[in-house]
């Protein structure tokens, strides 16, 4: 069951990367500082998953997982706003 979850997570990440690269290539999205939210979010998320499966007592992994997911959601919202904003600008140009 854990392998299936990991496969789904990696598939989701791959699809996001393909979509973002397609938007960059089409000119609808210009990468900026918001990518830091995604990168840091993924690092926190995967660190939390790793620590969850190891025996450590320094920090509760759920905090890392939730923080990572929160940063990923912030990136997604910001990404959507940027792409929509660029579409409106192109529409009125």
Residue frames as a rotation matrix with the C-alpha (Angstrom) as fourth column:
UNK 1
0.568 0.823 0.000 0.00
0.823 -0.568 0.000 0.00
0.000 0.000 -1.000 0.00
UNK 2
0.383 -0.499 -0.777 2.87
0.176 -0.787 0.592 2.40
-0.907 -0.364 -0.214 0.75
UNK 3
-0.654 -0.663 0.364 4.34
0.448 0.048 0.893 1.76
-0.609 0.747 0.266 -2.71
UNK 4
-0.070 0.725 0.685 1.05
0.978 -0.085 0.191 2.70
0.197 0.683 -0.703 -4.37
UNK 5
0.777 0.352 -0.522 0.92
0.515 -0.833 0.205 5.96
-0.362 -0.428 -0.828 -2.41
UNK 6
-0.044 -0.894 -0.446 4.47
0.095 -0.448 0.889 6.83
-0.995 -0.004 0.105 -3.38
UNK 7
-0.637 -0.124 0.761 3.76
0.729 0.222 0.647 6.02
-0.249 0.967 -0.051 -7.03
UNK 8
0.388 0.866 0.316 0.71
0.907 -0.419 0.035 8.31
0.163 0.273 -0.948 -6.97
UNK 9
0.649 -0.216 -0.729 2.70
0.247 -0.846 0.471 11.13
-0.719 -0.487 -0.496 -5.35
UNK 10
-0.450 -0.893 -0.030 5.52
0.189 -0.128 0.974 10.84
-0.873 0.432 0.226 -7.90
UNK 11
-0.376 0.415 0.829 2.99
0.926 0.152 0.345 10.69
0.017 0.897 -0.441 -10.74
UNK 12
0.700 0.688 -0.192 1.32
0.703 -0.711 0.017 13.85
-0.125 -0.147 -0.981 -9.44
UNK 13
0.282 -0.696 -0.660 4.64
0.054 -0.675 0.736 15.66
-0.958 -0.243 -0.152 -9.19
UNK 14
-0.656 -0.550 0.518 5.58
0.493 0.208 0.845 14.56
-0.572 0.809 0.135 -12.71
UNK 15
0.030 0.760 0.649 2.28
0.987 -0.126 0.102 15.79
0.159 0.638 -0.754 -14.13
UNK 16
0.777 0.213 -0.593 2.67
0.403 -0.891 0.208 19.15
-0.484 -0.400 -0.778 -12.33
UNK 17
-0.160 -0.932 -0.326 6.18
0.081 -0.342 0.936 19.57
-0.984 0.124 0.130 -13.72
UNK 18
-0.607 -0.004 0.795 5.01
0.769 0.250 0.588 18.75
-0.201 0.968 -0.149 -17.26
UNK 19
0.451 0.866 0.215 2.13
0.888 -0.460 -0.008 21.21
0.092 0.195 -0.977 -16.95
UNK 20
0.622 -0.288 -0.728 4.35
0.177 -0.854 0.490 23.98
-0.763 -0.433 -0.480 -15.58
UNK 21
-0.494 -0.866 0.081 6.95
0.233 -0.041 0.972 23.42
-0.838 0.499 0.222 -18.30
UNK 22
-0.286 0.481 0.828 4.21
0.958 0.116 0.264 23.53
0.031 0.869 -0.494 -20.96
UNK 23
0.776 0.598 -0.202 2.98
0.616 -0.786 0.042 26.87
-0.134 -0.157 -0.978 -19.58
UNK 24
0.211 -0.794 -0.570 6.55
0.046 -0.574 0.818 28.22
-0.976 -0.198 -0.085 -19.52
UNK 25
-0.642 -0.490 0.590 7.13
0.542 0.256 0.801 27.08
-0.543 0.834 0.101 -23.10
UNK 26
0.026 0.748 0.663 3.87
0.977 -0.161 0.143 28.66
0.214 0.644 -0.735 -24.31
UNK 27
-0.720 -0.397 0.569 4.74
0.306 -0.918 -0.253 31.92
0.623 -0.008 0.782 -22.55
UNK 28
0.319 0.930 0.180 1.69
0.113 -0.226 0.967 31.85
0.941 -0.288 -0.177 -20.27
UNK 29
0.980 -0.037 -0.198 3.87
0.199 0.020 0.980 31.52
-0.032 -0.999 0.027 -17.18
UNK 30
0.266 -0.929 0.259 7.13
-0.220 -0.320 -0.922 33.15
0.939 0.188 -0.289 -16.30
UNK 31
0.359 -0.123 -0.925 8.78
0.755 0.622 0.210 31.39
0.549 -0.774 0.316 -13.32
UNK 32
0.177 -0.259 0.949 9.38
-0.386 -0.906 -0.175 33.56
0.905 -0.335 -0.260 -10.28
UNK 33
-0.650 -0.503 0.570 9.89
-0.665 0.014 -0.747 33.44
0.368 -0.864 -0.344 -6.56
UNK 34
0.296 0.857 0.421 6.71
-0.951 0.308 0.040 31.40
-0.095 -0.412 0.906 -6.08
UNK 35
0.455 -0.210 -0.865 8.66
-0.298 0.880 -0.371 28.34
0.839 0.426 0.338 -7.22
UNK 36
-0.665 -0.698 0.266 10.42
-0.446 0.085 -0.891 28.49
0.599 -0.711 -0.368 -3.86
UNK 37
-0.080 0.733 0.675 7.10
-0.965 0.112 -0.236 27.62
-0.249 -0.670 0.699 -2.21
UNK 38
0.788 0.402 -0.467 6.89
-0.552 0.798 -0.243 24.51
0.275 0.449 0.850 -4.35
UNK 39
0.065 -0.860 -0.506 10.50
-0.175 0.490 -0.854 23.40
0.982 0.144 -0.119 -3.83
UNK 40
-0.743 -0.332 0.581 10.52
-0.587 -0.094 -0.804 24.01
0.322 -0.938 -0.126 -0.07
UNK 41
0.173 0.908 0.381 7.07
-0.968 0.228 -0.103 22.43
-0.181 -0.351 0.919 0.22
UNK 42
0.703 0.045 -0.710 8.21
-0.368 0.877 -0.309 19.28
0.608 0.479 0.633 -1.55
UNK 43
-0.378 -0.912 -0.162 11.35
-0.203 0.252 -0.946 19.08
0.903 -0.325 -0.281 0.60
UNK 44
-0.591 0.215 0.777 9.34
-0.806 -0.140 -0.575 19.44
-0.015 -0.967 0.256 3.80
UNK 45
0.484 0.873 -0.061 6.72
-0.875 0.482 -0.048 16.96
-0.012 0.077 0.997 2.62
UNK 46
0.557 -0.312 -0.770 9.19
-0.177 0.861 -0.477 14.24
0.812 0.402 0.424 1.63
UNK 47
-0.619 -0.752 0.225 11.28
-0.352 0.010 -0.936 14.83
0.702 -0.659 -0.271 4.75
UNK 48
-0.241 0.641 0.728 8.14
-0.958 -0.037 -0.284 14.36
-0.155 -0.766 0.623 6.83
UNK 49
0.754 0.514 -0.409 7.30
-0.601 0.791 -0.113 11.14
0.266 0.331 0.905 5.01
UNK 50
0.050 -0.835 -0.548 10.84
-0.117 0.540 -0.833 9.87
0.992 0.106 -0.070 5.52
UNK 51
-0.753 -0.376 0.540 10.86
-0.521 -0.160 -0.838 10.71
0.401 -0.913 -0.076 9.23
UNK 52
0.205 0.916 0.344 7.42
-0.979 0.187 0.085 9.16
0.013 -0.354 0.935 9.66
UNK 53
0.825 0.099 -0.556 8.85
-0.245 0.950 -0.193 5.80
0.509 0.295 0.808 8.60
UNK 54
-0.211 -0.935 -0.285 11.99
0.132 0.261 -0.956 6.12
0.969 -0.239 0.069 10.72
UNK 55
0.542 0.336 -0.770 12.29
0.769 0.171 0.616 5.90
0.339 -0.926 -0.166 14.48
UNK 56
-0.651 -0.684 0.331 13.17
0.472 -0.705 -0.529 9.39
0.595 -0.188 0.782 15.58
UNK 57
0.174 0.731 -0.660 11.81
0.983 -0.096 0.153 11.58
0.048 -0.676 -0.736 18.32
UNK 58
-0.787 -0.568 -0.241 13.20
0.577 -0.816 0.036 15.03
-0.217 -0.111 0.970 17.48
UNK 59
-0.727 0.555 -0.405 10.18
-0.598 -0.801 -0.024 16.39
-0.338 0.224 0.914 15.63
UNK 60
-0.067 0.795 0.603 6.71
0.140 0.606 -0.783 15.13
-0.988 0.032 -0.152 14.81
UNK 61
-0.835 -0.364 0.413 6.72
0.414 0.080 0.907 14.43
-0.363 0.928 0.084 11.05
UNK 62
0.073 0.948 0.309 3.09
0.987 -0.025 -0.157 15.53
-0.141 0.316 -0.938 10.71
UNK 63
0.465 0.034 -0.885 4.20
0.192 -0.979 0.063 19.16
-0.864 -0.199 -0.462 11.15
UNK 64
-0.598 -0.748 -0.289 6.60
-0.194 -0.215 0.957 18.83
-0.778 0.628 -0.016 8.23
UNK 65
-0.689 0.396 0.606 4.01
0.709 0.541 0.452 17.10
-0.149 0.742 -0.654 6.07
UNK 66
0.399 0.900 -0.176 1.31
0.853 -0.434 -0.288 19.69
-0.336 -0.035 -0.941 6.78
UNK 67
0.213 -0.408 -0.888 3.77
-0.075 -0.913 0.402 22.57
-0.974 -0.019 -0.225 6.29
UNK 68
-0.810 -0.566 0.156 4.90
0.057 0.187 0.981 21.08
-0.584 0.803 -0.119 2.99
UNK 69
-0.357 0.768 0.532 1.36
0.933 0.325 0.156 20.60
-0.053 0.552 -0.832 1.76
UNK 70
0.508 0.531 -0.678 0.47
0.553 -0.805 -0.215 24.15
-0.660 -0.266 -0.703 2.78
UNK 71
-0.208 -0.680 -0.703 3.37
-0.264 -0.653 0.710 25.58
-0.942 0.333 -0.043 0.80
UNK 72
-0.871 -0.062 0.488 2.42
0.400 0.488 0.776 23.45
-0.286 0.871 -0.400 -2.20
UNK 73
0.110 0.984 0.138 -1.17
0.975 -0.079 -0.208 24.74
-0.194 0.157 -0.968 -2.04
UNK 74
0.379 -0.058 -0.924 0.12
0.115 -0.987 0.109 28.34
-0.918 -0.148 -0.368 -1.82
UNK 75
-0.708 -0.687 -0.162 2.21
-0.122 -0.106 0.987 27.71
-0.695 0.719 -0.009 -4.94
UNK 76
-0.615 0.518 0.595 -0.76
0.780 0.510 0.362 26.24
-0.116 0.687 -0.718 -6.82
UNK 77
0.460 0.814 -0.355 -3.00
0.756 -0.569 -0.323 29.20
-0.465 -0.120 -0.877 -5.96
UNK 78
0.131 -0.510 -0.850 -0.29
-0.176 -0.856 0.487 31.70
-0.976 0.086 -0.202 -6.90
UNK 79
-0.829 -0.455 0.325 0.41
0.168 0.351 0.921 29.80
-0.534 0.818 -0.215 -10.14
UNK 80
-0.192 0.855 0.481 -3.26
0.974 0.227 -0.015 29.83
-0.122 0.466 -0.876 -11.14
UNK 81
0.585 0.402 -0.704 -3.55
0.420 -0.893 -0.162 33.55
-0.694 -0.201 -0.691 -10.38
UNK 82
-0.282 -0.782 -0.556 -0.48
-0.246 -0.501 0.830 34.34
-0.927 0.371 -0.052 -12.48
UNK 83
-0.846 -0.032 0.533 -1.62
0.450 0.496 0.743 32.25
-0.288 0.868 -0.405 -15.46
UNK 84
0.155 0.977 0.149 -5.14
0.970 -0.121 -0.212 33.73
-0.189 0.177 -0.966 -15.34
UNK 85
0.427 -0.066 -0.902 -3.74
0.139 -0.981 0.138 37.23
-0.894 -0.184 -0.409 -15.05
UNK 86
-0.642 -0.740 -0.200 -1.53
-0.144 -0.140 0.980 36.67
-0.753 0.658 -0.017 -18.08
UNK 87
-0.564 0.520 0.641 -4.49
0.816 0.471 0.336 35.34
-0.127 0.713 -0.690 -20.09
UNK 88
0.517 0.779 -0.354 -6.52
0.724 -0.619 -0.305 38.48
-0.457 -0.099 -0.884 -19.27
UNK 89
0.060 -0.585 -0.809 -3.62
-0.166 -0.805 0.569 40.72
-0.984 0.100 -0.146 -20.28
UNK 90
-0.872 -0.407 0.273 -3.22
0.148 0.314 0.938 38.86
-0.467 0.858 -0.213 -23.59
UNK 91
-0.179 0.905 0.385 -6.98
0.955 0.254 -0.153 39.00
-0.237 0.340 -0.910 -24.21
UNK 92
0.726 0.509 -0.462 -7.07
0.460 -0.859 -0.224 42.79
-0.511 -0.050 -0.858 -23.95
UNK 93
-0.193 -0.876 -0.443 -3.84
0.004 -0.452 0.892 43.38
-0.981 0.170 0.090 -25.86
